[in-house]
C-alpha cells in the first residue's frame, strides 16, 4: 500500500504544480495591457520559464540522486510555491520575467524526484502505469488551471491576476507539509559505492540512444506546450472568444490528456506483460500515438469552428499524453541507479523545446498576425517525434559498466 500512497501524493503534487505553472496563460492579455508590453514579450516570459526550468533539471536530478527524492521534493515544493505567490508583485516586463523564471527554476525538481520515487517503488511492469497516473495528474492540473483562472479573473470574477498568483501559492505549501508528514521514504541517498563512482557526463550528450530519448522529449514537449501557453490566446484571437470562453475550451485538451495518460500507462504495461517486448510496448506504442497526433493536428488547421478545433486538439492531447508515458518508462529503465540524472537530462531537453515553442509562436504571430500557423508547427513537431520513436531502442542502462 505504501507505493500507492506515494503515487497518490506525487500525483497531487503534479496537479498543484501544473495549476501554478499554467496560471499565466489565461490572463496573459490583461497582464500585457497592465504592465505595458506585447505578445512577443509575453512569449519571451513564457519561454524563459521553460528555459530556466530546463537549465535546472540536471542539478535537480543530481540533488535527488544524492539526497533521495523525498527531502529534495519537500524543499523544491516550498520554494516554487513561495515564488508563485510573489509573481503578482511584478510591476513591469523585467520583474515578471525574473520572478516567473525563478519559479521555473524551483519547480525543475518535481519530475526528476517523482520519477526516481516511481523507479524505486514500482516493478518494471508497473512503472508505465505509475508514469501514466503522473501524466494524468499533470493534465488534470493543466485542465483545472485555465478553467479556474478564467472564472477568477473574468470581468465579473472575484480576483485580479495578482491575487490569483497569491492564492495558488497556498496549496503547494500545504502539500509540502502533508508530504513531509505522510509520505513513506521510497529511497535514500545514493549508496556510498555509487556516489564514489564518477558519472561519465559525456555519455549524456554522446550516446546515440540518449540523444534519441532527449530528441523525442524535445519535440513532444514543444508541441504539448501549446496547450499550457498560447492555446487560450489562440482561441481569443483566431476564433473571437472571450477570456472566460477561451479558458473553458482550453481545458478540453488537458482533460483529454488525463485519459490518454491513464490508457497509455495501462496499455504499455499490459503489452509488456503479454509480449515481454519493451520496444513494442514502449517505443512502438509511442510511435503510433505520435502519428495520430500529427494527423489530427493537421485536420485542426483546416477547421474554422472553435469547438471543433478544441475537440480535434483534445484528441491530439489524448494521444500525446498516451505516448508520453513511454518516455518516462524508458527513462526509468535506461537510467538504472542514476535515473533522476538521466530523466532530468531528457526533461531538460523537453523544456528547452517547450520554451522555444511559445517564443517562436509569439514572434511568428507578431510578424504575420496569423495565429493559425501555430497549428502547422504543432503538427510538424509530432510528425518528427514519431520518427525518433521508431529509431529509439536502448538495450541496457546508460551508465552500466562504468565502474
N, C-alpha and C positions, 0 to 999 in steps of 0.2 A: 504493500500500500504506500510505502514511503516514496517510491518512484513516481506514483501518480499524484501525490501531494506536491512533490517538487515540480512536476509538469504543470499542474494547475496554477501554482504560484508564478512560474515562468510565463505561462500564457497570460495571466493577469498583468504582469509587468509589460508584456508586449502590447496589450490593449492600451494601457496607460501611456506608454511611450509613443505609440502612433497617434493617439489623440493629441498629445503635446506637439509632436514634430510636424503635424499637418495643420495645426491651428492657424497658420499664416495664410493658407490658400484662399478661403472664402472672403476674408476682409481685405485681400490684397489691394483692391482698387481703392478702398477707403483709406488704407494706410498710405498709399501713394499720394492721394489728394491731401491728406493732413500733414504729411512730412515733406511734400514738395518734390517728388521725383516721378519718373515714368516707368512703363513696363519693362524697359531694358534694364533699368536699375533694380527693379524688383526681381527680375530674372537672375541678376548677379547675386542678390541677397539669398535667394533660394539655392543658387549654385554653390555659394560659399559654405552654406550649411553642410551640403553633401561632401564638398572637398575637404573641409576640416574634419568632418566625421570620418572620411576615408583616411586622412593622414594619421588619425589616432587609432585606427583599427589594430595595426600590428603592435604598437605599445600596449594597448589594452589587452590584446591576446597574450602578450608576454607576461603582463601582470597577472592575468587569470591563470596561466600555466604555473607561475611561480607561487602565488598565494592560495590558489584554489578559487573556484567560481563563486562561492557564497560571500566571503568577505569582500571580494572585489566588486561584486554586483551591488552590495549594500552601499558602498562608498559612491559608486557611479550614479546610482539612482537618486541619492540625496543631492548630489552635485547638479545633475541635469534638471531636476525639478526646481531647485532654487533659481537656477539660471532661466528656466521658463518663466518663472514669476516676475523676474526683473526686465524681461524683454519689453514690457509695456512702458518702461521708463525712457525708452529711446525717444529722442526729440528731432532726429534727422536721419539721413541716409547712412552716415558713417556709424552713428550709435547703433542703429538697427543691425547693420552689417556685423559689427563687432559682437554685440550681445547674442545675436542669432547664431553666429559662428561658434562662440564659446559653448552655447548649449549643445551644438552638434558635436563638439569635442568631448563633452562629458557623456553624451549618450552613446559614444562609439563602443563602449564596452559591453552593452547589453547582450548582443547576439554571440560574440565570442564566448562570453561567460555561459550563456544559455546552452550553446552547442556543446561546450565542454561538459556541462552538467548532464545533458542528454546522453552523450557518449559514455559517461561514467556510470549511468544508472539503467540504461536500456540495452538489451542484447541487439545484435545486428538486425534480426528480423523484426524488431520493434522500433528501430531508430527512424525509419521513414514516417511511421505513424506519429511518433513524438514530434518530428520536424514538421509534419503536416499540421498538427494541432497548433504548433507555434506560428506557422504561416497563417492558419485560420484566425488566430488572435491578432496578428498584425493587420489582416484585412478587416477584422471587426473594428479595431481601433481606427483604421483609415475610413471605414464607413460611418462610424459614430461621429467622427470629428466634423466633417462638413455639414452633416445634418444638425448636430447640436450647436455648432458655431454659427450656422446660418440662422437658427432660431434666436440665439443670444444677441447677435449683432444686427438683426433685421431692423428696419426703421422704427418699428414698434416694439423692438426687443428690449430686454431689461438692462443690458450691459454694453459698455463700449468695448472696442477691441483690446484696449489696455487692461480692462478689468477681466476679460476672458483669459488672458495670459496669467494673471494673478490667480484666478480660480483654478486653472489647470495645473498649477504647481502643487496643490493640496493632495490629490490622490497619489502622486508619485512619492511624496514624503511618507504618507500613511502606509503605502505598500512597503517601503523600506523597513519600517518598524515591524510590520506583520511578518515580513520575510525573515528578519533577524530573530524573531521570537518563535516562529512556527516551522521554518524550513529545516529539513534534515541537511546535513552537510554531505553532498554527493561525492566529494573528492577532497583531498588535502593538498598541501603544497607538492610541487614536483618532487619525486623521490631523489635522495641525495645523489645516487648514481646517475640519474638522468640529468639532474641540474648541473653536475660537473661535466657532462658530455657537451662539448660546444655544438651549437647549431650551425650547420653549413648554410648560412643565409643566402649564399649564391644560388642554391637549389630553388629558392622561391621565385627566381627570375629566369633561371636557365633550363629547368626541367620542362620538357615538352608537354607532358600531361598537366603540369601545374599551370602552364600558360593557357592551355585549353580550358581548364577549370576556371581560371580567372577571366578568360575571354568571354565565356558563356555568361558569367555573372555580370560582367561589364555591359553586355548587350541587353540582357533581360532586365536588369535593374534600371538601365536607361529608359527602357520602354515603360516599365511599371511606374516610374517616377511621374509620368504624365498624370496619373490619377491623383497623386498627392501634391501636385504643384499647380499646373495650369488648367486642369480639366474644368473646374468651376468657372474660371475666367474665359476659357474657350466657349463654354455654353452661353455665358453672358454676351460675349462679343459676336460670335458667329450665329447664334440662334435667338438672340434678343431676350434672354431670360433675366429675371431679377436675381439679386444675391440669394434670396430665400429659395427661389425655384431652382437655381443652379446648385445650391447646396443639397437640395433634395435629390436631384438626378445624379449629382456627383457621388452620392452614397451608394448608388446601384453597383458599379463595378467592384468596389471593395467588398460589398455584401456577397456578390457572386464569387469573389475570391475566397471567401470563407469556405464555401462548398468545394471549390477547387483544391484548396489545401487539404481538406479532410479526405476527399476522394483520392487525391494523388498519394497521400501517405498510406492509406489503406490498400489501394491497388498496388502500389510499388512493393510493399511488404508481402502482400498475397502472391504476387508474381515471383518474388524471391523465394518464398517457401515452396511454391509449386514447382519451379524450374531449377532453383539453385543457381540461376544465371544472373549475377549482378549487372552485367551490361544490358541485358534485355529489360530487367526490372527497373533500373535506374536511368541509364542513358537512353535506351530505346523509347521508354515512355515519355521522357522529356523532349526528345526529338520530335515525336509525333505531336505532342502538345504545342510546340512552338510553330509547327507548320499550320495548325489550326488557327493559332493566334494571328499569324500574318495574314491569312486569307480573310478572316473576319474583320480585321482592322482595315484592310483594303476596301472591303464592302462598305464600311462606315464612311469612307471618303466620298463615296458616290451617293450618300443618303442625306436628304435635306431635313427630315423631321427630327427634332431634338430628342424625343423619347426613343425613336428607332435607333438613333446613334448611340444613346446611352445603353440601350438593350444589346446592340451589337458589341459594344466595348465591354459590356458585362460578360458576354460570352468569352471575349478575349482575356479578360481578367481571370475568369474561371480556369481556363487552360494555362494561363501564365503562372498562376499560383500552384496549379496542379503539377506543372513541370518543375517549379522552383523547389519543391520538396526533395527532388533528386539531387540538387546542388548541395543541400545540407547533408544528406545521407552519404553522398560520395566524399564530401569533405571530412566527415567523421571517420570514414574508413581509411581515406588517404592520409589523414593527419596522424594516425597512430597515437603515440603518447605526447605528441605536440599538436593535438587537434585544435586548440584555441589559436595557436600561431598560424597554422595552415588555413583555418577558416577565416581568421582575421585578414589574412592576405587576400583571399578570394573576395571577401566582403569589401575590403578597401577598393579593389578594382571595380566592384559593382557600384560603389558610391561615387567613385570618380565619374563613371558613366552617368549615374543618376544626377550628378551636378552639372555635367555637360548638357544634358537634355534641356532643363529649363533655361539655362543660359543661351543655348543655341536657338531655342524656340523664341525666347524674348527678343534676341537680335533679329531673327528671321521675320517676326511679326513687325518689329519696328521698321524694318527695311521694306517690307512688301504690303503690310496691312492685311495679310491673308492668314487667318487662323487655321484654315483647313489644311495647310501644308504640314501642320504638326502631325496629322494622321498619316501622311505618307512616310514621314520619318519614323513614326511609331511602327508601321507595318514592316518597313525595311529592317529595323532592328531585330524584330522577331524572326524574320526570314534568315538573316545572317546567323542568329543564335542557333537555329535548327542545324545548320551546317557544322558548327562547332560541337554540338552534342553528338552528332553522327561520328565525329572523329575521336571523341574522348573515350579513353579506355585504360585507366590506371590499374595496374595489376598488383601493386604492393604499396605499403605506406611510404611516403616520400622520404622520410629520414631513416628507414630501416637499414641497418648495417653500417651506420655512420659512427660507430664507437671509435 
